[in-house]
Amino acid sequence: MKIIAMIPTYNEAGNIKEVIENILSLDKNFEVLVVDDMSPDKTYEIVEKLGQSEPRIHLLLRKEKRGRGYAGKDGFKKALELGADFVVEMDGDGSHAPKYIPQFLQAAEGYEVIIGSRYVKGGKDDKRNFLRKAVSNFARNYLAFAIGAKVKDPTSGFRMFKRDALKSFVDKLKASDPFIVTEVLYYVNKGGFKVKEYPIEFLPRISGVSKLKPLTLVKYLFKVLKLRFS
């Protein structure tokens, strides 16, 4: 069984080494695929160097059509090409703790998709400021209602997919930006896949500054209706 953690990155040089090493230390069957959009801080060079001595580290360096959405789609497809039985989508800034991946696997019995959730019993998101929490709370309730998904954390970007589920919709993804997180959930819900939310603690990033601003998140809310009725 092969589990690949797919990590889209842009300027995560201060974080990526620790994230990769923490993932690979968990299990010999775990692999990492970093999808980097030619980060100016040369995140990809760190990954390349690590990969020279560790075959479980893969790098997909993207030079055209940059953007979180495009990177996510290309990363999903590459992980499937590499033979992944499970694909874990996660951030490269340390906010998604690798320790949850084995727990996701245990929870996957009878489910096609596992969502790392801050808002089910046992989940935590205590480190963000009031504004980010307020926007996030509004967004998650709106998104769940708008796309009909019965999940409590629809904006979570820490998720695990079984191969067949991901393969069924990956070619349909069109988002160029972080809206891909919602787009994926839309197709998961539309496909009738069984989803389980697993409690996680959302952590502060190891270093650097978040790229997702509250105003950007609000803008994505308007894209939901277009997605649903297109």
Residue pairs with C-beta under 8 A, 6 or more apart in sequence:
1 29
1 85
1 86
2 29
2 31
2 82
2 83
2 84
2 85
2 86
3 27
3 29
3 30
3 31
3 84
3 85
3 86
3 87
3 88
3 101
3 105
4 30
4 31
4 32
4 33
4 58
4 79
4 82
4 84
4 86
4 87
4 88
5 23
5 30
5 31
5 32
5 33
5 88
5 90
5 98
5 101
6 33
6 35
6 72
6 75
6 76
6 78
6 79
6 87
6 88
6 89
6 90
7 16
7 19
7 32
7 33
7 34
7 35
7 75
7 90
7 91
7 92
8 35
8 36
8 37
8 68
8 71
8 72
8 75
8 91
8 92
9 16
9 34
9 35
9 36
9 37
9 39
9 43
9 44
9 92
10 36
10 37
10 39
10 43
10 66
10 68
10 71
10 211
11 39
11 40
11 41
11 43
11 208
12 19
12 39
12 41
12 43
12 92
12 93
12 208
13 39
13 41
13 42
13 43
13 46
14 41
14 206
14 207
14 208
15 92
15 93
15 94
15 205
15 206
15 207
15 208
16 34
16 43
16 46
16 47
16 92
17 46
17 50
18 94
18 206
19 92
19 93
19 94
19 98
19 206
20 32
20 34
20 47
20 50
20 57
22 97
22 98
22 99
23 30
23 32
23 98
23 101
24 30
24 31
24 32
24 54
24 56
24 57
26 98
26 99
26 101
26 102
27 102
30 56
30 101
31 56
31 57
31 58
31 82
31 84
32 56
32 57
32 58
33 58
33 59
33 60
33 75
33 78
33 79
33 82
34 43
34 44
34 47
34 57
34 58
34 59
34 60
34 92
35 60
35 62
35 71
35 72
35 74
35 75
35 78
36 43
36 44
36 47
36 59
36 60
36 61
36 62
36 71
37 62
37 66
37 67
37 71
38 44
38 61
38 62
38 63
38 66
43 92
44 59
44 61
47 57
47 59
48 59
50 57
51 57
51 58
51 59
58 78
58 82
60 74
60 75
60 78
62 70
62 71
62 74
65 176
67 176
67 177
68 176
68 177
68 178
68 180
69 173
69 174
69 175
69 176
69 177
69 178
69 179
69 180
69 183
70 176
72 89
72 173
72 175
72 180
72 184
73 170
73 173
73 180
75 89
76 87
76 89
76 166
76 170
76 173
77 170
79 87
80 87
80 163
80 166
80 167
80 170
84 163
85 162
85 163
86 105
86 108
86 160
86 161
86 162
86 163
87 160
87 161
87 163
87 166
88 101
88 104
88 158
88 159
88 160
89 157
89 158
89 159
89 160
89 161
89 184
90 96
90 98
90 157
90 158
90 159
91 157
91 158
91 205
93 205
93 206
93 207
93 208
93 210
94 203
94 204
94 205
94 206
94 207
95 202
95 203
95 204
95 205
96 116
96 157
96 158
96 200
96 202
96 203
97 200
97 201
97 203
100 116
100 158
100 198
100 200
101 160
103 198
104 114
104 116
104 160
104 198
105 160
107 114
107 196
107 198
108 114
108 160
108 162
108 196
110 194
111 194
111 195
111 196
112 161
112 162
112 164
112 165
112 188
112 193
112 194
112 195
113 159
113 160
113 161
113 162
113 165
113 188
113 193
113 194
113 195
113 196
114 159
114 160
114 195
114 196
114 197
114 198
115 151
115 153
115 156
115 158
115 159
115 195
115 196
115 197
115 198
116 153
116 156
116 158
116 159
116 197
116 198
116 200
117 123
117 151
117 152
117 153
117 156
117 197
117 198
117 199
117 200
118 124
118 125
118 153
118 156
118 199
118 200
118 201
118 202
119 125
119 140
119 152
119 153
119 197
120 152
120 153
120 197
120 198
120 199
121 199
122 199
123 153
123 199
123 200
123 201
123 202
124 199
124 200
124 201
124 202
125 133
125 136
125 201
125 202
126 201
127 202
127 203
127 204
128 136
128 202
131 214
132 214
135 214
135 217
135 218
136 155
136 217
139 154
139 155
139 217
139 218
139 220
139 221
140 152
140 153
140 154
140 155
142 221
142 224
143 149
143 154
143 155
143 182
143 185
143 221
143 224
144 150
144 151
144 152
144 154
146 221
146 224
146 225
146 228
147 154
147 182
147 185
147 186
147 189
147 224
147 227
147 228
148 189
149 185
149 186
149 188
149 189
149 195
151 185
151 195
151 197
152 197
153 197
154 182
154 185
155 181
155 182
155 217
156 181
157 178
157 181
158 200
159 184
165 188
165 191
165 193
168 187
168 191
169 184
169 187
169 188
169 191
172 187
173 180
173 183
173 184
173 187
174 183
175 182
175 183
175 223
177 220
178 212
178 216
178 220
179 220
179 223
182 220
182 223
182 224
182 227
183 227
186 224
186 227
186 228
188 195
189 195
